Amino acid sequence: MRLSCPLASFAAEDPGGWSPVLARAALFDRAGVDRVLVSDHVVFGEALDEYARPELGGQAGGKQPTGPDGHWLEPLTLLSVIAGRTARIRLCTNILLAALRRPAVLAKSAATLDVLSEGRLDLGVGVGWQQAEYDAAGLPFADRGRLLDHTLDVCQTLWTQRRASFSSAELTFANIHSMPKPVQPGGVPIWVSGTVNKRVVARLARYGCRWIPWGPSAAQLGESINRLRGELAAVGADPESLRVFGSLPVHRAAGGSVDIERTMAAVPDLAAIGVTEVTARFPLPDDDQAAEEILRPIVQAFRSAAPSDHGRRVSGSP
């Protein structure tokens, strides 16, 4: 199991500088966190209540964390800066609206970051919920699922073929060379976000069984993982290769500090249902030295609580 921590790469108003975000990423690296997560919005429209509409890709009862003038850092650019200030932590988009980028340019950007970070990049991708972003990019919102698949197909083609060729309804090229390739064999790992549905199952089977649950599937995670395993097996994918993100509830002691023992008691339960990547937001002070003194024992406690992959049987597996 690996521990991931989100970065606050956005702000409701201009924070006056982003150095605290970079310092926090470096802290996560020093303290032993396995992966840092950053989110994505390219632009905003003004219909932000649509975030609460699951049929559009939002989440029932959810609320967009900023207004339309919220400040959001572009994730690949941010992760590139973080890569230069860290040594070992993995760099993950959670999630990147990949279809908003031109596929060949995204392939080049991701490959470059993977090379410069020495193979530390993960691409978590999804379709998003906001039509305004697709409008601003000149793309049809109703076609967002197919556009995401198309983008990922082009990326994987350029990452894996020395002399690349590709053909689709809107894009055809042949004998194209794009170097350097990503350091990681097979290209940058792709993590697919979404609920358990036919489109998501097809993506997982096609691009690698790495899942970021969303909405009701995240709320009923054990049931969702078992269902997804069955769906993957039905389409010929290996359900035993499935890796899954799951959230760790953080409990606080009476004084407001993290109740480490109570928090980590849930880690074996997450492992038992098939979670392999644990996401947690730990309350930490702004002072980096004090934050590191708090975070290091939390990470050590996670290591002690997390079962070893070796010999572990996951609930629902044969």
Number of C-alpha atoms within 10 A of each C-alpha: 23 15 22 24 18 19 16 16 18 21 16 13 12 12 11 6 7 14 10 14 16 18 17 21 27 21 19 25 20 16 20 18 23 19 24 25 22 23 22 20 19 17 17 18 14 11 12 17 13 20 21 17 14 16 11 16 19 20 18 14 11 14 13 13 12 15 15 14 14 16 17 20 19 16 22 22 12 15 24 19 13 22 24 12 14 19 14 19 23 21 29 26 22 22 22 26 22 23 24 22 15 13 22 18 11 19 24 19 14 23 26 20 24 24 17 16 22 16 21 22 31 22 19 23 25 24 25 24 22 22 18 18 20 22 14 13 15 10 16 12 19 11 11 21 16 13 19 20 20 18 20 23 17 21 22 19 19 27 27 15 15 15 12 16 15 14 10 10 6 6 10 9 10 10 10 12 14 16 11 14 23 26 20 17 11 14 22 24 21 22 26 26 23 21 20 20 12 13 14 18 23 17 21 21 20 13 17 18 24 22 29 21 22 21 18 15 19 19 13 12 22 20 13 18 25 17 15 23 21 16 19 20 14 12 12 9 20 15 19 15 11 20 19 22 25 27 19 19 15 16 16 15 11 8 7 9 13 19 15 17 14 14 18 22 15 15 23 16 14 22 24 16 21 26 24 22 23 22 19 16 13 19 14 16 11 11 11 15 11 11 18 18 12 18 22 17 14 22 19 13 16 23 17 12 17 21 17 11 11 6 7 10 14 16 13 15 12 6
